[in-house]
Amino acid sequence: MKNYFQSTMLLLMLAGFVGCQPTADSDSEAPLTDANAPLHLMQPEYNVPYVVPEKAEIVEVLDRVHGYLEATTPTALVDKDSGEEVTDYDAIDGETVFKAGDFRLTSYEWGVTYAGMLNAAAVTGNDKFANYTYDRLAFLADIRPYFLNLDEESGSRYAMHSVLHPGALDDSGALCAAMIKAKLAGQSADLDPMIDNFMNYISHEEFRLEDGTLARNRPMRNSLWLDDLFMSVPAMAWMGKYSGETAYWDDAVKQVLQFADRMFNEEKQLFMHGWILDMEEHPQFHWARANGWAVMTLVELLEVLPADYAGRAEVLALLQKHIRGLANYQSPEASGTS
């Protein structure tokens, strides 16, 4: 083992040396070479810089992202026809829509964004990131009762329809997980009615195969899509922590392991994107984005499961294999893409 480690380090050093390009600040300065500079100061010529970013650089990017999203995702309702803002929620009707922004406040992508803002607040200590999430989730909680009244008046889909009547895991999981995280972080708004509604859909209304694996009947019958792992399991995991009911954890572990039994390629150590029960052969397409959903799912579940919880060791082993598989397909340009 020691000889293997030493050989590996030597190869890495040689590879780094070959990839280094001499640089000089001016014509009067001698180029950096192994003869006049430490090897670690000679930077490889990657298309994308392969360096550890400074904390200030990360904060600057976070601040820029926050500023953009704060300005382009308003918390307001308008009349669809006139464009006039609806400030009296008693006046909400089937023509009331969200004020247009660059992104939708109730999409699964924004569920991920809400959770990301909470993480940014926890890491930086800056409450503005968490307030971005709190403000928008509180807005959804405030308007929810008024849109509920439309159920008796209108059969059409309205602005909050996917929140009140989720029809897919995409409608439910990411938003629900973000809401639970917000409550655990101290959000004061009453998000529980939306959380309970989402969890009821995930646990009891979404289609499942006979063994309980969450599945879809679109675009093909009895199909598994790797995206759905993230659109369900993190919500289950955090609901287990939030409610204290371990049945959510049991279901979350089951989903991960039963998806993996069908969709994880042990040789490549990657997940396939889709799996169809009624097919004899199962073509494997290892879509990078779907594998990203999967690795995020495993991390989220492991974050809340107690160390000795049944199935945790298997989930951890799967995560370790998956990370190894993803690393094998990292871009040769060191950009971190696959």
N, C-alpha and C positions, 0 to 999 in steps of 0.2 A: 504494500500500500504506500509506503514511504517512497519507494523508487518510482511508482506510478505518479505520485504527486510531484516529485522533483522533475520527472520527464515532462509532465504537463506544463509546469511553470517555465521550463526551458523553452518549450515550443512556443508558448505564449510570448515570452520575451523576444524570441527570434522573429515571430510574426509581427510584433510591434515595431521591431527595429527595421524590418523590410518595408513596413508601411509608412515609416517616418519620412518626411520631406524636409530638407534643410530650409530654414527661413532666416532672413536678416532684416533688421529694421531699416538699414540704409546701405548704399553701395560701399560705404567706408567700413562697415562692420563685417567681420568674418562670418560666414554662414555657420549655423549651429551644426556641429557634427559630434559623433561619439568621442572625438578627440578633445573637444573643448567645452562640452556641456553634458550634464547628467542625462541619461537616457530618458528619464521620466519627464524632462522638460521639452522633449521633442514631440510635438503633437502630430498624430496621424492626420492625413489629408482626407477626412471624410466629407461627403457632401453635406451631411448633417452633423454639427458639432457633437461629439460624444463626450460630454463633460458633466460633472455634478453641478447643477444650477445653484446659484447663491440664493439664500433665503429672500433677500430683497427682490431678486428677479422674479421669484415665484409670487410674492405678494403683489408686485406690480401687475403681473398678468391677472391675478385674481381680482384686483381692484378694477382693472379695465373691463373684465368680463362682467363684474357686478354692475358697474356704471352703465354698460350697454343694456343689460337685461332689465335693470331698474327702469330705464327710460323706454323700453320697447315692449314691456309686458304689463300694460296697465290693469288696474283693478277697478273696472267700471263696466256698466251696462249701457247699451244704447238701443233705440228703436231701429229696427232693421231698415225701414223705409225712409224715415226722416233723418236718421243719424243723430238725433237729439239724445243727450245723456238721460238715462233713467235713474233718478236719485231717490224717488219715492218707490220703495220696493212693493208697496201695495198695488202699484200700477203695472207690475210685471205681467206680461201676457205671452202668447205664443210667438209674437213678433219681437220679443226682447232678446237681444243677443249680446255676447261679450264685445266690448269695444275692441276693434281690430288692433292687433299687435303683430310682432314678428313671429310669435309662437303661441300655442294654445295652452291655457292655464290648466286644462284637464287632460292633457295627453300623457301617455306613458313616458315620453321623453321628458316631460316636465316633472313627473314624479321623481325621475332620476336627478333632475336639476335641483329640486327642492332638497333631496337628501344630500346632494353635493354641497349646497350652500350651508347646510347644518354642519357638515364635516369641516368646511372652510372656517366656520365660526369657532368650532372646537379647537382647531389647530392654530389659528392665528390669534384667538382671543378677541376678535373684533365682532361685536354683536350685529353689525350691519348685514352680515351674510345671513345669520339666522333670521333677522328681521325681514329679509326678503321673503323667506319661506313663510314665516309667521303671518305676515301681512296678507299674502295670497291665500293661504289656507283659511285664515279667519274670514276673508271675503267670501270664499266658497261656503263656509259654515253659515254666514249671515244670510246669504241669498237662498240657501237650500230650502227652508220652509215655504218660501213664496213660490218656488218652482214646483214643489210638491203639490200645491193647489191646482196646478195645470193638469194633473193626471185626470181629474174629473171633468175638465173642460176641453181637453185637446188630446187627440190620439196621435198627433204628429210628434216628430223628434224636435225637442227644443234645446236651448243652450246647455242645460244641466242634465240632459237625458242619460248620457252615458255614465254619469255619476250616480244618479238615482236608480237607473235600470241597466246595470252593466250587462253586456251581451257577449263579452269575451274577456279572457285574462288580460289582454292589453288594456281594457278599460279599468281594471281593478288593481292588479298586483303592485305596480310601481308606485302609484298614488297612495295606496293603502299603507305600504311600508314607510313611505315618507311621512304620512300623517302620524303613524305610531311613533316614529323617531322624534317627530316634533313634540308630541305629548310627553315622551320620556325626557326630552330636553327642557321642558318647562312651558310649552305652549299653553296659554290659558283658554283659548277658544274651544268651544265644545265640538270636537271632531268625532266623538264616539259614534254618533248615528251614521256617519259616512263610513267609518272604520268597520262597524258591525255589518253594515250593508255589503261592503266589499268582501268581507270575510265569509259572509253567508254565501255569496256567489261562488267564491273560490272553493270553499269546502263542500258545498252541497248542490250547486246548480251547474257548474261547469261539467261538460261531458267527460267521462272516464272510461277506460277499458275495463274488462272484467276483473282484472287484478287491482283496480283502483288507480292506475296511472292516468294522470290528467292528459287529455287528448282533444282532438278537434275532428269535426266532420267537414272541414273546408281546408283547402280546395278538394281534398279527397277524404273518403270515409276512414275512420279509425286511424288517424295519422298523429304522429308526435312531431312537434317542432321545437327545436332546442331553445328558441326564444322564450317559450312558455315556462321554461324552468325558472328564469328570472322573474317572469310575470306572476309567479305564484309562491315559490319557496321562500324568498326573503320576507314576504308578508306573513307567511306562516311562522317563520322563525321569530320575527319581532312580536307577533301576536302572542306567541307562547311566553315571551318575556313580559309583555305588557299585561296579559291576563292571568298569568300563572298556571294556565291550563297546558299540560305537557302533551296532550293529544295533538296539538299543532306541531310540536317538534317531531313527534312520531310520524306524522304525515309528511313533513318536510324531508326527513331522512329517507323515508320510503320513496318519495318522488325522485330524489337524487340518485339513489341506488338503482331504481327500476329504469330510469332514463338511461343511466350508464350501462346497464346490462344490454340494452338494445342499441345504443348509439355511440359508445366509446370504443374507439379503435385502439386496442392494446399495443399494437405494433407502432403506429404513428403517435400514439398517446394524444389523440385529438378526438373531438366529437364530430360526428356527421351532423348535417343541418336538419334533415328530415328522415322519418322512418314511417313506413306504411304497413300496417298489420297484414293486409290482404295480399301483399306482394311476396312472391317466392324469393326474389333477389332484392337486395337492398343497396342500391347505388350510393356511394359515399361521396358527398361534397362537403369538404371541411371549410365552410364559410368562416372567415376570420371574425366578423362581427358576432355571429352566433356563438363562437367559442369564447368571445369576450363576455357575452351574457352568462355563459356557463361558469367561467372562472370567478366572476363577480358573485354569482349565486353561492358557490362553495365557500367563499370568504365570508359572505353575510351569514350563512348558516353557522359556520364554525365560530363566528364572533359571539354568538349568544348561547350555543350549546354548552352545558357544563362539561368539564374535562372528562368525566367518567360516564357520560351519557351513552346509552346503547346506540351503536352505529356511528358515533363520532370518529372513531379510529378509521373506519372504512372511508368516511367522507374526507378525512385528512389525507389518507393515502391516495385517494383519487385526485385531490388537489395537487399533491406533490408530483404525481405522474403527469397531470395535465400541464403544469407549469414547465416541466421538463420538455414536454412535447411542443409547447408554444415556443420555447427558447430555441428549439432546433430549427424553427422556421423564421427566425428573426432575419430581417433584411440584412444582406451583406454590407449595406451602406451604414449600418449601425443606427438606423433611424427608429428601431423599435417596432416597425410594422411587420405584418406577416401576410 
